[in-house]
Amino acid sequence: MVVPQRTDAGPYSPVSDVGGPEAAFWRYLRNGMGKRWNAQRHEDSIGVGIPDVSYGLRNVNGWIELKQLPAWQKRRTTIVKIRHFTPQQRAWSMNRGRTGGRCFLFLKVQQEYVLLPWTEVKIDDHQTRSKMIATGSYWRGRIDFDELADALAE
């Protein structure tokens, strides 16, 4: 049983929503996707590198690592640094992806969203904003959740 707990976000929320910069992002994603999927948030302190969210949708299972940055670097050609995206998280996604798993990095920067497949999640930061937008699924302002469902199920 999940025990409700009051958070600084306002109304009562399940314990799995508490804390971290990705909590509001997760709520937006969960609420927007609604019944399109079956998803669970993971806060696993035992398994190092396990992504934040597992999901099932359209006979497909996958994993999503949620990350949020306060702003992009000033130049579109500057390498994007996601300092709290650990080598263990990158390695987990790459290893699972190589065995046929669907793994994604979902990055929120202010009101922009980029969903990157595991093939674009390297051990070292290497991507510019322009490359991320070109190689991933991108939304500005609001996520189109039907498009997101299509991208996650591909």
N, C-alpha and C positions, 0 to 999 in steps of 0.2 A: 504494500500500500504506500502511495506517495503522500506524504504529509504536507499540506499547504503551509507556506511560510511567507510572511510579509517581506517584500524587498523594497529597495529604494525606488524601484520602477513604478510603485503605486499599488495596484491591487494584488491580492494573493496569487501566488504562482507556485507551481510544483517546485520542489527542492532542486530538481535537475536544471532549472532555469536560473538559479542564483549565481551571481558572481561572474567576473571576467568580462572583458570587452566584447566578447561575442554573444553574450546572453540576449541582448535586444535584437541582434541580427538573427539569432536562432528563433526567437519568438515571431519575428516578421516572416521568416522562411516557413516555419511550421504552420502559422496561420494562413499564409498565402497559398501554400500547397494543399492545405485542407485534406480532403478525402482522395486526392489524386495519388497519394502514397501512404505507406506505413513506415514511419520513421521513429527512431529513438536516439536521444541524446546520450552520449557516453562521457562520463567524467571518471576515467579509469586511472587510478594511481598505481595499479599493479602492472598493467601491460604498457610498457613504454612505447610511445609513438602512435598508439591507436587513435584514429581520427575521432572527431567530435560527434559525428552523426552516422548511423547506419540506416539504410533505407531499402525498401522493396517497392517496386512499381512496375507494372506491365510485365510480370514474370522475370524481372531483372532485380538483382541485389547489388548494392554498392555502398561506398563510404565517402563521406565529405569531411574535409578539414576546413573549419571556418576560421578566417583571419580578418582582422580589421586594422586599417591604418587611419590615422587622423587626417592625412593629406598625401597627395602624390608629391614626388620630387618636382621641383620647379620646371625642369626640362623633360619633355616627353622621351628624350633619348638617354636619360640617366637611368642606370640600373636600379630597379626597385628593390629595396632592402626590407625584408620582413623579418626583423630580428627575433621575434618570438615564434618563428617557424623553425623548429629544432631539426638537427640532422636526423634524429630518430624518427620524427614525423615524416620527413621526406623519404627516408629509407623504407619505412613501413609502406607508404603509398606506392613507391616504385616496385618493391618486392611483390606486393599483392597484385599490382597492375600487370607485372610480367607473367603472372600465373593465370591471367584471364579475369581478374577482378576489375570492377569499375570503381575507380578512385579519382577523386577530384579535390582541388584546392578551390575554395570559394572565397574570394577576396572582396571586401567592402571597403571603399574609400569614399568617405562623405556620402554622396548620393549616387555613386557609381558602383557597379557590381560586375565582377569578372569571374566566370567559372572556367577553370583550367583543368584539362584532363591530366592524368598521372604522367603521361609522356612529356608534359611540359614542366613537370616538377622535378628539377634537378637537385643534386646535393648542394651545389653552390648557387647563390643568387646570380642570375645571369640575364634576366629579362628586363627589358625596358617597358614602360607603360604602353608604348605603341605596339610592341610585339605581343604583350599580354592581350591587348584588345583584339589584335589581328588573329591570334591563335586560339583564343577562348570564345566563350559565349559572353556577350557584353550587353548590359542594360544601364541606362542612365535615368535617374529619377525613380522609376518603379520597375520592378522585375515583372516580366510577362511570365506568369507561372505556367501557362500552357507550353510556352517555348522552353522553360526550364525543365519541365517534365519530359519533353522530347529529348533534350540534351542529356538528361540523366539516364534515359532508357536506351539511347543509341548503343 
